[in-house]
Amino acid sequence: MFKRKPRSYSQMLGDFVYPRGGWSRAAQYVAHRMGRLPDQPHRIARGFAAGTFINFTPLFGFHLLGALALAWVLRGNLLAAVLGTFIGNPVTIPFMAMISMALGRWMLGVEGSMAPAAILGSFTSAGRQLTHNFMAIFDGRVAQWDQLQTFFHAIFLPYLVGSIIPGVISALIAHYLTVRVVEGYQRHRAARLARRAVGQVRKDRGA
């Protein structure tokens, strides 16, 4: 009778879009978790920066693996990299995508509509054609590549190229803030443990 009722998929999706307690509480939780990681502040910061950077890329479905790989290359904390990917969510990803794609198209000289409906339509068409080509391996249907080629040149490549600059800037900011947060948390925790140890010694002597 005291067991917690399992959450429905709609509730879990709702918490992912907007966490219970708000984004401020979610940010405090992430900062608390990073502060408790048993590692050096700069290693934790490098890991979190890797997760922050990967959120700007169009590698959907591979953000976690990409963050872990990048953190490993940078010799950062892997768990901090996982926490860094939490910045990418249904609320923030559209803004990251629009910034990266607009910048990438400007850098590459690619023209095209930036309307969300047009971009979403390109993703949908490419996904449908990718599924079609995968099934062609088994049922002999003719593979098609026109939508995938259009998607690559008009969406994916500009998105990937444009993600580098905002991703690096955000990663540097994340690294700077994370070092400060983790160092402050670790100093506070060390002082608290020291006070507790002194109190225990006094208690033992009084006994």
KOLMAR-941747 format. One record per residue: x, y, z of N, C-alpha, C, O, CB in turn. Coordinates in steps of 0.2 Angstrom, whole numbers, plus 5000, padded with zeros to 4 digits. Glycine has a CB too. Layout:
// residues N
XYZXYZXYZXYZXYZ...
This chain:
// residues 207
500449945000500050005000500450065000500250124998499550005006501150065002501550125002502050124996502450164996501950115009501950084991502350084986502150144981501650164981502250014982502750174978502650234974502350204968502550164965503250264973501750244966501450224959501850244953502150304953500750264959502050194949502450214943502150264939501550274938502550154939502650314936502350364932502250344925502550294923502950424932501750374922501550354915502050384910502450424912500850384913502050364904502450394899502350464898502850504897502450354892501750484898501550554897501850594903502050654902500850564897501850574909502150604915502850614914503150664915501950574921503250564912503950564911504150614905504650644906504250494909503750614900503850654894503750734897504150774895503450644889503250744901503150804904503650834908503850884908502450804907503950784912504550804916505150814912505550864914504650744922505250784907505750794902505750864899506250904899505850744897505150884897505050954894505051004899505451054898504350954890504750994905504751044910504851004917504350984919504151094910505351004920505450964926505050984932504851044932506250964928504850934936504450954942504850994947505450984948504150894946504651054949505051104953505351154949505651204951505551064956505351154942505551204938506251194936506651154938505451274941506551234931507151224928507751254933508251224934507251274922507551294938507951324943508151264948508751254949507651374947507651224950507851164954508251114950508651084953507151134957508051104944508451054940509151074939509651034940508151044933509251144938509951164938510351154944510951134945509951234936509951164950510351164957510451084958510951074961509851184962510051044955510150974956510850954952511250914955509550924954510850974946511450954942512050984945512550954945511350984935512051044948512651074951512851034957513451024959512451154953512351014961512450974967512750904965513250884968511750964971512550874960512850814958513550824955513950774957512350784952513650874952514350884949514850904955515350874955514350944944514550934960514950954966515150894970515650894973514651004970514750844970514850784974515250734970515450674973514250754976515450744963515850694960516550694963516850744964515850714952516850634964517450624967518050634961518350584959517550554970518150694959518650704954518850784955518550824959518350694947519350794951519650864951519150914948518850894943520350864948519150974950518651024947518751034939518251034936518751094950519351034937519551044930519350984926519150994920520251064929519350924928519150864925518450864924518150844919519450804928518050884930517350884930517150934925516650924921517050904937517450994925517251044920517351034913516951044909517651114922517950994912518050974905517450924902517250924897518750944904517250884907516750834905516050864904515750854899516650784911515950914908515250954908515250994901514751004898515150994914515851024900515951064894515851024887515551044882516651094893516050954888516050914882515250894881515050904875516350844883514850884886514150874886513850934883513350934879513850854892514050994885513751054883513851064876513351084872514051114887514451054873514651064866514151024862513951044857515351054865514150954864513850904859513050924858512750904853513950834862512750964863512050974862511951024856511351014854511851014868512451054854512351104848512351064841512151094836512851154848512551004841512650964835512050934833511650924837513250914836511950914826511350884824511450804825511050764821511250894817511850784829511950704830511450674835511650644840512650694833510850694833510250664838510250594838510350554833509550694835510250564844510250494845510950474847511050414850510050454839511450514846512150504848512450554852513050554853512550494841512050594855512350654859512650624865513250644867511750694862512350574868512650544874513350504873513850524876512250484877513350464867513950434865514550484863515050484864513850384860514250544860514750594857515050634863515650644863514350644853514650644868514850674874515350634878515850664880514250694879515250574879515750524882516350524878516950524881515450454883516350514871516950514867517350574868517950574869516750494860517050634867517350694868517650704875518250734875516850754866517350684880517550694887518150644888518650664891517050674892518150594885518750544885519350574882519850564884518550474882519250604876519750634872520050694876520650704876519550664865519650734880519850784883520150774890520350814894519350844884520050704892520250684899519750714904520050734909520950694900519150724902518650744907518250694911518350634909518150794903517850714915517450664919516850644915516550684912517250694926516850574914516250554910515550564913515150574909516350474909515450554919514850564922514650644921514050654920514850544929515150684922514950754921514750774914514350814912515650804923515050734909514850734902514150714901513750754897515350694897513950664904513250644904512750704907512250714904513150574908512950734913512550784915512550844911512050884911512850804922513050854907513050914902512550904897512350954894513750914899512450844895511950834889511250854892510750854887511950754887511150854898510450874901510250944899509650964899510450864908510750984897510551054894510151054888509751094887511251094893510250994884509950984878509250954879509250894882510350944873508650994878508050964880507550994875507751034871507850984887506950974875506450994870506351074870506051104865505750964871506551104875506451174876507051214873506951264869506351204883507651194874508251224872508551204865508851244862508851214877508351144863508651114857508451154851508851164846508451044856507751174850507551214845507951284844508151294838506851234845508151314849508551374849509251364847509551394843508551414856509551304850510151284848510251274840510651294837510451224852509651234838509651214831509651274826509951274821509051164830509151324828509051384824509751424823509951444818508551424826510051434829510651474829511251434825511551464821510951484836511351374826511851334823511651334815512151344811511851264825511051324813510951314806510951384802511251384797510251284805510751434806510751504803511451524802511651544796510351554807511951504807512651524806512951484801513351504797512951514813512751414801513151374796512951384789513351384784512851304797512251404788512051424781512451484779512651494773511351434780512551534783512851594782513651584780513851614775512851644788513951534784514651524783514751484776515251494773514851474789514251444774514351404768514051434762514051404757514051334770513651484763513251514758512751474755512551484749513751534752512351444760511851404758511151434759511051464764511851334762510751444754510051474755509551424757509651364755509951514749509051444760508451404761508051434767508251484770508751334764507451414767506951434772507151414779507351354781506251414771507151464784507251444791506651434795506651434801507651504794506051434792505451424795505451354798505651304795504851424790505251344805505251284808504851234804505051174805504951294815504351244801503951194798504351164792504251104790503251224795504651214788505051184783505651144785505751094782505351244779505951164790506551124793506251054795506551004794506951164799505751054799505450994802505250944796505250884796504851004806504950984791504750944785505350904781505350854779504450984780505950944781506550914778506750854783506950804780507050964778506750864789506950804794506450744792506650684792506850824801505850754792505350704791505450674784505450604784504650734791505550704779505650674772506250634772506250584769505650734767506750664775507450624775507350554779507550504777507950664778506950564785506850504789506450454786506550394786506550524796505950474782505550434778505950394773505850334771504950464775506350434769506750404764507250354767507450304763507050454759507550374772508050334775507750264777508050214776508350364782507150264780506750204782506650164775506650104775506050224785506450194770506250164763506850124761506850074759506050214758507450164761508050134759508350074763508550024761508650184758508150074770508350024774507949964772508149904772508250044781507249974771506849914769506949884762506849824761506049934770507249924758507449904752507949854752508049814747507749964747508349844757508849794758508549724758508849674756509249804764507949724761507549664762507049644757506949584756507249664769506649694754506149674750506249694742505849684738505549714752506849714741507049734734506849794731506949804725506849674730506449834735506249904732506849944730507449934732505749934737506749994725507250034723507450084728506950124730507050064716508050094730508250144735508250214731508350224725508950134737508050264735508050334733508450374737508550364743507250354733508750424734509250464738509150544737509550584740509950454736508650564733508550634732508450674738508750724739508050644727507950654743507750684749508350684754508450734757507150654752508750634754509350634759509850674756510150704761509550554759509950684750510450724747510350804749510750844751510650714740509650814748509450884749509450904756509750954758508750894747509350854761509350864768510050874770510250914774509050804771510550834767511250834769511550904768511850934772511650784766511450934762511750994759511351054762511651104763511750994752510651054763510351104765510251114773510151164776509651104762510251054776510051054783510651024787510951064792509451014785510850964786511350934791512050964791512350984796511450854789512350974785512951004784513051074787513451094791513251004777512551124785512551184788512451184796512751224800512051234785512051134798511951134805512551104809512751134814511351074807512951064806513551034809514051084809514351094814513750974805514151124804514651174803514551234808514951254811514751194796513951254808513651304812513651294819513651344823513051334810513651234821513651214828514351224832514351224838513451144829514851224828515551234831515651294835515851294841516051224825515451354832515651414836515151424842515451434847515551474831514551424841514151424848514251364853514251374859513351424846514451314850514551254854515251264858515251254864514651194850515751294855516351304858516251364863516551354869516951324853515951414862515851474866515451444872515651464878515451524863514851404871514551384877514951334881514851334887513851344874515351294878515751244882516251284886516351264892516151204877516551334883517051374887516651414893516951414899517351434883516051434892515751464898515551414903515651424909515051504895515351354901515151304905515751274909515651264915514851244901516351274906516951254909517151304915517251284920517551244904517051364913517251424918516751414924517051414930517251494915516151414923515651414928515751344932515651354939514951424926515851294929515851224933516451224937516351204943515851174928517051254935517651254940517451294946517651274951518251284936517151354945516951394951516451354955516551354962516651464949515951324953515451294957515751234960515651224966514851274952516151194957516351134960516951144965516951114971516751084955517351194964517851214969517451244975517651224981518351274966516951284974516651314980516251254984516251254990516151364978515951214980515651154984516051114987515951094993515251114979516651094984517151054988517451084994517551054999517651034983517551154993517851184999517351185005517451175011518051264997516751205003516151205008516051135011515951125017515551225005516151085007516051015010516650995014516550965020515950965004517251015012517850995016517851035023517951005028518451015013517551095023517551135029516951105034517051105040517351205028516451085031515951055035516150985038516050975044515251035031516550945034516750885037517250895042517350855047517050835031517650945041518150965046517850985053518050965058518651025044517351025052516951045058516650985062516650985068516451095057516350945058516050885061516650835064516450815069515750845055517250835061517750795064517950825071518050795076518350785060518050895071518250925077517650915083517850905088518351005076517050925081516550915085516550835088516350825094515850925082516650795084516650725086517250715091517250675096516750675080517850745090518450735094518250765101518350735106519050775091517950825101517750855107517250815111517250815117517450925106516750785107516250745110516650675114516450665119515750715105517150645110517450595113517850605119517850565124517950565107518150665119518550685125518050705131518250685137518950755123517550735129517050745135516750675138516550675144516450785132516750625134516450565136516950535141516850475143516250515130
